[in-house]
Amino acid sequence: MLVSAKEMLTKAKQGKYAVGQFNINNLEWTKAILQTAQELNSPVILGVSEGAGKYMCGYTTIVGMVNGMINELGITVPVALHLDHGSYEHAKKCIEAGFSSVMFDGSHYSIEENIAKTKELVELTDKLGLSLEAEVGSIGGEEDGVIGAGECADPAECKMIADLGVTMLAAGIGNIHGKYPENWAGLSFETLDAIQQLTGDMPLVLHGGTGIPADMIKKAISLGVSKINVNTECQLSFAAATRKYVEEGKDLQGKGFDPRKLLAPGVEAIKATVKEKMELFGSVGKA
């Protein structure tokens, strides 16, 4: 059964660790992440971007697949199914489809409009017992066509959004989606510290977890980050393992072309990446 991310993140904030949000892109992805979470006894958040939602034939298809897997694989660790960088309309669609958590990314609106729309969604998610993530200050890089430069959020605006009663807050602290460029300036811990001081117990979210050095990740967790999003890194490891299998000609040996065989090395690579991240974030054994 899917759960809201509220309890797992409240515990993470208190325990000074972070829960990973791993984005899913298909059945293999979902299965690999769920199995790893179960094996490591770690809570987990499955993230779905709007683009991935469309690719996987819509939100109801995803809810059916995830619920079916939890049941069939005997998953007992807490699992939240979360819309990543959702628009207002899509947040509502996911709520209707049976997601247990949604993100409303109103960072490109004026702060007034971001507040108004977030407020409406707080009422809706509260009533249904779902968790809600809001965003202030855009995250850099590109994700599903949304491009941001990686600016830092205004701590005062973060407090305004946090005070609306959202479950968790994503604030830009110089982080970006995708691979980090050579000249990346690093995370602004000053901004993070200021946000944490104004938002208190609110679990903070770090987007663009791929490529941030481990020591920075640990420092961010010590300053109140309780949820870290990972997507690109799993895609890169999946692609590398699949490429190796094909380049070694294994798809031409026996029934090596069977998708179950062809995709198996990629699935193992995703599992290894997820395990590495869960260990780094400190969520192992915390289910």
C-alpha positions in Angstrom: 0.0 0.0 0.0 1.3 3.4 -0.9 1.9 5.9 1.9 2.3 9.7 2.1 5.9 10.8 2.4 5.1 12.8 5.5 6.0 10.3 8.2 9.1 9.0 6.5 10.5 12.5 6.0 9.6 13.7 9.5 11.6 10.7 10.8 14.4 11.4 8.4 14.6 15.1 9.5 14.7 14.0 13.2 17.2 11.3 12.5 19.5 13.4 10.3 19.3 11.2 7.2 17.6 11.6 3.9 15.1 9.5 1.9 15.9 9.1 -1.8 13.4 9.9 -4.4 14.3 7.7 -7.4 12.5 8.6 -10.6 10.9 5.7 -12.5 10.7 5.4 -16.2 9.3 2.0 -16.9 8.5 -1.4 -15.3 12.2 -2.5 -15.0 13.1 0.8 -13.2 10.2 0.5 -10.7 11.0 -3.1 -9.9 14.7 -2.5 -9.4 14.1 0.4 -7.0 11.4 -1.4 -5.0 13.5 -4.6 -4.7 16.5 -2.6 -3.5 14.5 -0.6 -1.0 13.1 -3.9 0.4 16.5 -5.6 0.5 18.0 -2.6 2.4 15.0 -2.1 4.6 14.8 1.6 3.5 11.8 3.8 2.9 11.7 5.1 -0.7 9.9 7.6 -2.9 9.2 6.8 -6.5 9.2 10.0 -8.6 7.3 10.4 -11.8 7.9 13.5 -14.0 5.0 14.6 -16.3 7.0 13.4 -19.3 7.6 10.0 -17.8 3.9 9.9 -16.8 2.9 10.4 -20.5 5.5 7.8 -21.6 4.2 5.2 -19.2 0.6 5.6 -20.6 -0.7 8.0 -17.9 -1.0 8.2 -14.1 -3.6 5.5 -13.6 -1.4 3.0 -15.4 1.5 3.9 -13.1 -0.6 3.6 -10.0 -1.9 0.2 -11.1 1.7 -1.0 -11.9 3.2 0.2 -8.6 0.4 -1.1 -6.4 0.5 -4.4 -8.2 4.3 -4.7 -7.7 4.1 -3.8 -4.0 1.6 -6.6 -3.7 3.2 -9.3 -5.9 6.8 -8.6 -4.6 5.7 -8.5 -1.0 7.1 -5.0 -0.4 6.7 -4.0 3.2 8.9 -0.9 3.4 7.1 2.5 3.2 6.7 3.5 -0.5 5.4 6.9 -1.6 4.4 7.5 -5.3 5.2 11.2 -6.0 4.6 13.5 -8.9 7.9 15.3 -9.7 7.8 19.0 -10.8 4.1 18.9 -11.4 2.0 21.7 -12.8 -1.2 22.6 -10.9 -3.3 20.6 -13.4 -1.1 17.5 -13.2 -1.0 17.6 -9.4 -4.8 17.3 -9.5 -4.7 14.5 -12.1 -2.2 12.5 -9.9 -4.3 13.0 -6.8 -7.3 11.6 -8.7 -5.3 8.7 -10.1 -4.2 7.6 -6.6 -0.7 9.0 -6.1 0.2 9.3 -2.4 2.3 12.5 -2.8 2.6 15.3 -5.3 4.9 18.2 -6.0 3.5 21.5 -7.2 6.3 23.5 -8.9 5.1 27.0 -8.8 8.6 28.5 -8.8 8.1 30.1 -12.2 5.0 32.0 -11.0 5.1 35.2 -9.0 5.3 34.4 -5.3 1.7 35.6 -4.9 0.4 33.1 -7.4 2.7 30.4 -6.1 1.2 30.9 -2.7 -2.4 31.0 -3.9 -2.1 27.8 -5.9 -0.1 26.0 -3.2 -2.7 27.0 -0.6 -5.5 25.3 -2.7 -3.4 22.1 -3.0 -2.6 22.1 0.7 -6.3 22.0 1.5 -6.9 19.2 -1.0 -3.9 17.0 0.0 -4.6 17.5 3.8 -8.1 16.3 3.4 -6.9 13.1 1.6 -3.9 12.5 3.8 -1.4 13.0 1.0 2.0 14.8 1.1 2.7 17.9 -0.9 6.1 19.3 -2.0 6.4 23.0 -3.0 9.3 24.8 -4.7 10.8 28.2 -4.3 13.6 29.4 -6.6 14.0 27.3 -9.7 16.4 24.4 -9.9 19.0 24.8 -12.7 19.5 22.6 -15.7 16.8 21.0 -17.8 14.1 18.6 -16.8 11.3 17.7 -19.3 11.8 21.0 -21.1 11.8 23.1 -17.9 15.1 25.1 -17.9 16.4 26.9 -14.8 19.8 28.5 -14.1 20.3 27.2 -10.6 19.7 30.4 -8.7 19.2 30.5 -4.9 15.9 30.8 -3.3 14.9 33.7 -1.1 14.7 32.4 2.5 11.8 34.8 3.3 9.8 33.4 0.4 10.6 29.9 1.5 9.1 30.7 4.9 6.0 32.1 3.3 5.4 28.9 1.4 6.4 26.6 4.3 3.9 28.5 6.6 1.0 27.4 4.2 1.4 23.9 5.7 3.2 22.0 2.9 4.9 18.7 3.8 8.3 19.5 2.3 10.0 22.3 0.5 12.4 22.3 -2.5 14.5 25.3 -2.5 17.1 26.2 -5.1 20.6 26.4 -3.5 22.7 26.4 -6.7 21.8 22.8 -7.5 20.9 21.7 -11.1 19.3 18.8 -12.9 21.3 16.5 -15.0 25.1 16.5 -15.2 26.9 19.4 -13.5 29.0 21.6 -15.7 32.8 22.0 -15.2 32.4 25.5 -13.8 29.7 24.7 -11.3 30.0 26.9 -8.2 28.8 24.2 -5.7 25.9 24.3 -3.3 25.2 27.4 -1.3 25.1 26.2 2.3 24.7 29.7 3.4 21.3 29.8 1.7 20.4 26.4 2.9 21.2 27.3 6.5 19.2 30.5 6.3 16.2 28.6 4.9 16.5 25.9 7.6 16.5 28.5 10.3 13.3 30.1 9.1 11.4 26.9 8.2 12.3 24.9 11.4 11.0 21.3 11.3 10.1 21.4 7.6 11.9 18.6 5.6 13.9 20.3 2.9 14.4 18.7 -0.6 17.5 18.6 -2.7 16.8 18.2 -6.4 19.5 17.3 -8.9 21.2 14.7 -6.6 23.2 13.3 -9.5 26.8 14.4 -9.5 26.8 16.4 -6.2 30.0 15.2 -4.3 29.3 12.9 -1.3 30.7 15.4 1.3 28.3 18.1 0.0 25.4 15.7 0.2 26.3 14.8 3.8 26.6 18.5 4.7 23.2 19.3 3.1 21.6 16.5 5.2 23.2 17.9 8.4 21.5 21.3 7.5 18.0 19.8 7.2 17.8 18.2 3.8 15.6 15.1 4.3 14.7 14.1 0.7 17.2 13.9 -2.2 16.1 13.3 -5.8 18.1 11.0 -8.1 17.3 10.4 -11.8 20.1 11.0 -14.2 22.5 8.7 -12.4 20.3 5.7 -12.7 19.8 6.5 -16.4 23.5 6.7 -17.0 24.3 3.4 -15.2 21.4 1.7 -17.0 22.6 2.9 -20.4 26.3 2.0 -19.7 25.4 -1.6 -18.7 23.1 -2.1 -21.7 25.7 -0.7 -24.1 28.3 -3.1 -22.7 26.0 -6.1 -23.1 25.3 -5.2 -26.8 28.9 -4.3 -27.6 30.1 -7.6 -26.2 27.6 -9.3 -28.7 25.7 -11.0 -25.9 22.4 -10.1 -27.6 23.5 -12.4 -30.5 24.3 -15.4 -28.3 21.5 -17.9 -27.8 18.4 -16.0 -26.8 20.3 -13.0 -25.6 17.9 -10.8 -27.6 15.1 -11.7 -25.2 14.2 -8.4 -23.4 14.4 -10.2 -20.0 18.1 -11.0 -20.8 18.8 -7.8 -22.8 17.7 -5.5 -20.0 18.9 -7.5 -17.0 22.4 -6.0 -16.8 20.8 -2.5 -16.9 18.4 -3.4 -14.1 21.3 -4.7 -11.9 23.1 -1.4 -12.6 20.1 0.6 -11.4 20.0 -1.5 -8.2 23.7 -0.9 -7.6 23.2 2.9 -8.0 20.1 3.0 -5.8 22.0 1.0 -3.1 25.0 3.3 -3.2 22.7 6.3 -2.8 20.6 4.8 0.0 23.9 4.1 1.9 25.1 7.6 1.3 21.8 9.2 2.4 21.7 7.1 5.5 18.3 5.6 4.9 19.4 1.9 5.1 17.6 0.0 7.9 15.3 3.0 8.6 12.0 1.5 7.2 
